[in-house]
Amino acid sequence: MIESQITQHRTPKNRRRERILLWAILLIGFVPRLLFPTLSEFKLDEATVARRALAIAYQGDLPIEGVGASVGVANLPLFLYLIAIPLRLWNDPLAAVVFVCILNSAAIWACYAVGAAFLSRRAGQIAAFLFAVSPWAILYGRKIWVQNLPLITLGFIAALLVTFVRRRPEALIWAFAGAAALVGLHLGGLAFLPILALTLVLFRRDVQ
């Protein structure tokens, strides 16, 4: 109710200011992530990802496991297949770096979109700004590594919110897809499965 009243009192001047502020936040976040991609960290792990993704793109390799995790087991290979897409278009590891930078820059807008849709525009602006200027988010947003795709995490959260806050049960399939993608990218994505299970238990009456 409060949000709807605020929306009704938004003048064209206020809407223009909000758009300018959002574009400024996006610019602040996009520039450090996309500027000078050749300065991104590139060590053995990143080289391994690029090498195996190139094998998918040009040699027809179809791996069933991804790069090794620190716990001694291999991750699932979804990230390798994802990185193979830009490498197929441009046979240079820099293509993978730019691709990851673009995805992680898009996550800034996703922060705003989720916050504005389910809380308020101000909350979306604050979330987007904090994510845009976070030093660690910038550093890892330029790194080819399987844990660094917050856009997928935001998609998973948004799907749950649409399902149970907006009460659109058909969106639950996207929550399952998001959870599967998170696990497919990195084994750390298993941490989201209890969240999904707990949500299904708490809102079991809304689940068909």
Disulfide bonds with the S-S distance in Angstrom:
none
